[in-house]
Amino acid sequence: MSIIAAERRTRASSDRRERTRGGLLRAAFELIGDERGLRVRIEEVCAVARVSRGTFYNYFPSLEALFAELWLQLVDEQSAAVSAATGGLVGATERTGAAIRCFLGRARLEPRWGWAMVNLATTGMIFGVDAFAHTLEGVDQGIASGEFDIPDARAGRDIIAGAVLVAMVTQLREATPETYPATIAHLALRSLGAASKQPRA
């Protein structure tokens, strides 16, 4: 076999592996992006991805490992969206409010994404290590600038993360007005001692 032919075979094999891996991740997203998503089994993932159980184990050692990789993808993607939404804003109050609206707004528009975030959040740190750290950093900045009037930044972080998580579930299960994300952001900020302002859509 020539070197060129060998390289082509290697590339084709690599492409197939990436497609199969991507198929498993898409199947996991489809299944966990449902209210009953925490009950997903490997057999269901394999059925949706159209692969055998043996093939599954060629890519992931467990269902938890598959979900961990999916979680990283979703969190990285959302972190980029939040950065874009808050990049030009000045002050912890404005940035925190925009981040809350960004999360809740997307969950309204993409229920499968919302359920995936809710279900995956129960398996580890809410909304990922980076989001958790950025929220704490934002609250710290708000305390330092005098925008937030709370004694412990961790309490503020927990108020925000808890409010967003529960509000996501509310939006997914119940009919809520379009202004709901703004209302939650407004009330969360008030609980941190931020100056009271009318909620923004």
Secondary structure in CASP SS format (residue, H / E / C, confidence):
PFRMAT SS
TARGET T0000
AUTHOR 0000-0000-0000
METHOD secondary structure of the structure
MODEL  1
M C 1.00
S C 1.00
I H 1.00
I H 1.00
A H 1.00
A H 1.00
E H 1.00
R H 1.00
R H 1.00
T H 1.00
R H 1.00
A H 1.00
S H 1.00
S H 1.00
D H 1.00
R H 1.00
R H 1.00
E H 1.00
R H 1.00
T H 1.00
R H 1.00
G H 1.00
G H 1.00
L H 1.00
L H 1.00
R H 1.00
A H 1.00
A H 1.00
F H 1.00
E H 1.00
L H 1.00
I H 1.00
G C 1.00
D C 1.00
E C 1.00
R C 1.00
G H 1.00
L H 1.00
R H 1.00
V C 1.00
R C 1.00
I H 1.00
E H 1.00
E H 1.00
V H 1.00
C H 1.00
A H 1.00
V H 1.00
A H 1.00
R C 1.00
V C 1.00
S C 1.00
R H 1.00
G H 1.00
T H 1.00
F H 1.00
Y H 1.00
N H 1.00
Y H 1.00
F C 1.00
P C 1.00
S C 1.00
L H 1.00
E H 1.00
A H 1.00
L H 1.00
F H 1.00
A H 1.00
E H 1.00
L H 1.00
W H 1.00
L H 1.00
Q H 1.00
L H 1.00
V H 1.00
D H 1.00
E H 1.00
Q H 1.00
S H 1.00
A H 1.00
A H 1.00
V H 1.00
S H 1.00
A H 1.00
A H 1.00
T H 1.00
G C 1.00
G C 1.00
L C 1.00
V C 1.00
G C 1.00
A H 1.00
T H 1.00
E H 1.00
R H 1.00
T H 1.00
G H 1.00
A H 1.00
A H 1.00
I H 1.00
R H 1.00
C H 1.00
F H 1.00
L H 1.00
G H 1.00
R H 1.00
A H 1.00
R H 1.00
L H 1.00
E C 1.00
P H 1.00
R H 1.00
W H 1.00
G H 1.00
W H 1.00
A H 1.00
M H 1.00
V H 1.00
N H 1.00
L H 1.00
A H 1.00
T C 1.00
T C 1.00
G C 1.00
M C 1.00
I C 1.00
F C 1.00
G H 1.00
V H 1.00
D H 1.00
A H 1.00
F H 1.00
A H 1.00
H H 1.00
T H 1.00
L H 1.00
E H 1.00
G H 1.00
V H 1.00
D H 1.00
Q H 1.00
G H 1.00
I H 1.00
A H 1.00
S H 1.00
G C 1.00
E C 1.00
F C 1.00
D C 1.00
I C 1.00
P C 1.00
D C 1.00
A H 1.00
R H 1.00
A H 1.00
G H 1.00
R H 1.00
D H 1.00
I H 1.00
I H 1.00
A H 1.00
G H 1.00
A H 1.00
V H 1.00
L H 1.00
V H 1.00
A H 1.00
M H 1.00
V H 1.00
T H 1.00
Q H 1.00
L H 1.00
R H 1.00
E C 1.00
A C 1.00
T C 1.00
P C 1.00
E C 1.00
T C 1.00
Y H 1.00
P H 1.00
A H 1.00
T H 1.00
I H 1.00
A H 1.00
H H 1.00
L H 1.00
A H 1.00
L H 1.00
R H 1.00
S H 1.00
L C 1.00
G C 1.00
A C 1.00
A C 1.00
S C 1.00
K C 1.00
Q C 1.00
P C 1.00
R C 1.00
A C 1.00
END
